[in-house]
Amino acid sequence: MPSNDLVKTKLAPKTQTPSRLHNILRPLLIMAVAIVVLASVSLLTKHQGSRILVVNDHRYRLTVADTNRLRAKGLGNQSTMDNAQGMLFTFPASQNLCFWMKDMRFSLDMVWLDDSQRIVKIEQNVSPRTYPKTYCASGQYVIELNAGQAKAAGLRAGQQLHF
C-alpha cells in the first residue's frame, strides 16, 4: 500500500515549466497583439486628424472630414468657430461637390480646390439663412472658414494651397 504522500503526488495536477520556445513566443505574441490594436486605433482615428493651412500671415488648423459621416455633419450644430480654425472636406477624386448651410449657426467662406489643391471657386459670407440653397463646384477638396477669412487671408481663384 502506497503512502499518502505518493498518492497525493500522483493525483496532483501536472504543471509544466515553460519551454524555451514558449519564453520566446509569448513576448512576440504580446507584441503582435499590441501592433494590431495600435493599427486598429490608427485606422479608426485617421479621420480625426487635422491639417495646417498657412496663407500669407494667416494660419488655420483644419479639422479633416474624410468619411461620409463626418462630411455629412460638417460644422453643423456647432455654435462658433475660432478664426484660426476651419474644416477640410476631402474626397477620393474630383467631382461636383455641393454644400449647404443645414444646421449651421454662423456664416462661412467656402473654398473649392481641385486635385492639385488649387482654388477653383470661393463663396464668401454664406449665411445659415441661405439653407436649403446649395453651392456647387467641381473639386476634390472644400475648405470652410469663418466668414471673412478668405478675404483676410487674400485667397483667390487659381491660387495654390498646401495643407
C-alpha positions in Angstrom: 0.0 0.0 0.0 1.5 3.4 -1.0 2.0 6.1 1.5 -0.4 9.1 1.4 2.5 11.3 0.1 2.8 9.1 -3.0 -1.0 9.2 -3.7 -1.1 13.0 -3.3 1.8 13.3 -5.7 0.2 11.1 -8.4 -3.2 13.0 -8.1 -1.7 16.5 -8.1 -2.1 18.4 -11.4 0.9 18.3 -13.6 2.4 21.7 -14.3 4.9 22.2 -17.0 7.8 24.6 -16.8 7.7 27.0 -19.7 9.8 25.8 -22.6 12.5 27.9 -24.2 10.2 28.2 -27.3 7.3 29.4 -25.1 9.6 32.0 -23.5 10.4 33.3 -27.0 6.9 33.2 -28.5 5.0 34.8 -25.6 6.6 38.2 -26.0 6.2 38.0 -29.7 2.5 37.2 -29.4 2.1 40.2 -27.0 3.9 42.5 -29.4 1.8 41.2 -32.3 -1.5 41.9 -30.4 -0.2 45.4 -29.4 0.6 46.2 -33.1 -2.8 45.0 -34.2 -4.5 47.1 -31.5 -2.5 50.2 -32.4 -3.1 49.8 -36.1 -6.8 49.5 -35.5 -6.9 52.6 -33.3 -4.9 54.4 -36.0 -7.4 53.4 -38.7 -10.4 54.3 -36.5 -9.0 57.8 -35.7 -7.5 58.6 -39.1 -10.4 60.9 -39.9 -10.0 62.8 -36.6 -6.7 64.4 -37.7 -6.1 67.9 -38.6 -4.0 69.7 -41.2 -2.4 73.1 -41.0 -3.0 75.7 -43.8 -0.8 78.7 -43.9 -1.7 81.5 -46.3 0.4 84.7 -46.2 0.4 85.6 -42.4 -2.7 83.6 -41.6 -2.6 80.1 -40.1 -5.6 77.7 -39.9 -5.9 74.4 -38.1 -8.3 72.4 -40.4 -10.3 69.5 -38.9 -10.4 66.8 -41.6 -13.8 65.4 -42.7 -12.9 62.4 -44.8 -15.7 60.0 -44.2 -19.3 60.2 -45.3 -20.4 60.5 -41.7 -18.0 63.4 -40.9 -18.7 65.2 -44.2 -22.5 65.0 -43.6 -22.1 66.5 -40.1 -19.5 69.1 -41.1 -19.7 72.1 -38.8 -23.5 71.7 -38.3 -24.8 72.4 -34.8 -21.5 74.0 -33.8 -22.2 77.3 -32.1 -19.0 79.1 -33.1 -15.5 78.5 -34.5 -12.3 80.3 -33.8 -10.9 82.4 -36.7 -7.8 80.3 -36.7 -9.8 77.1 -37.4 -11.6 75.6 -40.3 -12.8 72.3 -41.8 -11.2 70.4 -44.7 -13.5 68.1 -46.6 -11.6 65.6 -48.6 -13.0 63.3 -51.3 -11.3 60.3 -53.1 -11.4 62.1 -56.5 -12.5 65.3 -58.2 -16.3 65.5 -58.6 -19.1 68.0 -58.4 -19.3 69.0 -54.8 -22.4 70.7 -53.4 -22.6 72.2 -49.9 -25.4 73.9 -48.0 -25.9 75.5 -44.6 -28.1 72.9 -43.0 -27.9 73.1 -39.1 -25.3 75.9 -39.3 -25.3 78.7 -36.7 -22.7 81.1 -38.2 -21.7 82.3 -41.6 -18.8 80.7 -43.6 -16.5 81.2 -46.5 -16.4 78.1 -48.7 -13.3 77.3 -50.9 -13.3 74.6 -53.5 -10.0 73.1 -54.6 -9.0 70.7 -57.4 -6.9 67.6 -57.0 -3.7 69.7 -57.0 -5.0 71.9 -54.2 -5.5 74.9 -56.5 -8.6 77.1 -55.7 -11.3 76.8 -58.3 -14.1 78.7 -56.5 -14.7 80.8 -53.4 -18.2 81.5 -51.9 -17.8 84.3 -49.3 -20.0 85.1 -46.4 -22.6 82.3 -46.8 -25.3 82.7 -44.2 -27.2 80.0 -42.4 -30.3 81.7 -43.7 -29.5 80.6 -47.2 -30.5 77.0 -46.4 -31.6 75.0 -48.4 -29.8 76.7 -51.3 -26.7 74.7 -52.4 -23.3 76.0 -53.5 -21.6 73.7 -56.0 -18.3 73.5 -57.9 -16.1 70.7 -59.2 -13.2 69.8 -57.0 -11.6 67.2 -54.6 -11.4 69.4 -51.5 -13.5 72.0 -49.8 -12.3 74.3 -47.0 -14.8 76.0 -44.7 -13.6 79.1 -42.8 -15.3 81.7 -40.7 -16.9 84.3 -42.9 -14.4 87.0 -43.9 -11.3 84.8 -43.5 -11.0 84.1 -47.3 -10.7 87.8 -47.9 -8.5 88.4 -44.8 -6.0 85.7 -46.0 -6.1 87.0 -49.6 -7.4 83.8 -51.1 -8.2 84.0 -54.8 -9.2 81.6 -57.6 -6.2 79.9 -59.2 -4.1 80.2 -56.0 -2.2 77.0 -55.0 -2.6 76.0 -51.3 -0.7 73.5 -49.3 -2.2 71.6 -46.3 
